[in-house]
């Protein structure tokens, strides 16, 4: 049996953009956005700031052996 198409799907031609205060599944769009994404931009900026302020790792004084230490030592010997 072959499906008959009555016409084109017009609903996909112009997607609707919801405002932040529009209700959606019992909450507003802004509340859903905050629940899913949260303050990701602020969190990433804070992580970047902490990484810049944290002490740098010195491979010569590292007491544990791991892959990063090994790779760092190998790269340091090549230069």
C-alpha positions in Angstrom: 0.0 0.0 0.0 1.4 3.4 -0.9 0.9 6.4 1.4 -0.8 9.4 -0.1 0.6 12.8 0.7 -2.1 15.4 0.9 0.4 18.2 0.7 3.6 19.5 2.1 4.2 19.6 5.8 3.9 23.4 6.3 4.7 23.2 10.0 8.4 22.6 9.3 8.8 25.5 6.9 8.6 28.2 9.6 9.7 27.0 13.0 8.3 28.8 16.0 10.7 30.5 18.4 9.3 30.6 21.9 9.7 33.6 24.2 11.3 33.1 27.6 8.0 33.6 29.5 6.0 31.3 27.2 4.5 28.3 29.0 5.8 24.9 28.0 5.0 21.6 29.8 4.1 23.2 33.1 7.0 25.7 33.3 8.2 28.6 31.3 10.7 28.3 28.5 13.3 30.2 30.6 12.9 27.8 33.5 13.4 24.8 31.2 16.5 26.5 29.7 18.0 27.2 33.1 17.2 23.6 34.2 18.9 22.0 31.1 21.7 24.4 30.4 22.0 26.2 33.7 24.7 28.9 34.0 27.1 27.0 31.7 28.8 30.2 30.5 29.6 31.4 34.0 30.8 28.0 35.0 33.1 27.6 32.1 34.5 31.1 32.7 35.1 30.2 36.4 36.9 27.0 35.4 39.1 28.9 33.0 39.9 31.5 35.6 40.8 28.8 38.2 43.0 27.0 35.7 44.9 30.2 35.0 45.5 30.9 38.7 46.3 27.3 39.7 50.0 26.3 40.2 51.5 24.8 37.1 52.6 21.2 37.2 56.4 20.6 37.3 57.2 17.3 35.7 60.7 17.3 37.4 59.3 17.2 40.9 56.3 15.0 40.2 56.2 12.1 42.7 53.7 10.0 40.9 54.2 8.3 37.6 51.5 8.7 35.1 51.1 9.1 31.4 51.3 12.9 31.5 54.5 12.9 33.4 56.1 10.3 31.1 55.0 12.2 27.9 56.2 15.5 29.4 59.6 14.1 30.2 60.0 12.6 26.7 59.0 15.9 25.1 61.4 17.8 27.4 64.3 15.6 26.3 63.6 16.1 22.6 64.1 19.9 22.8 
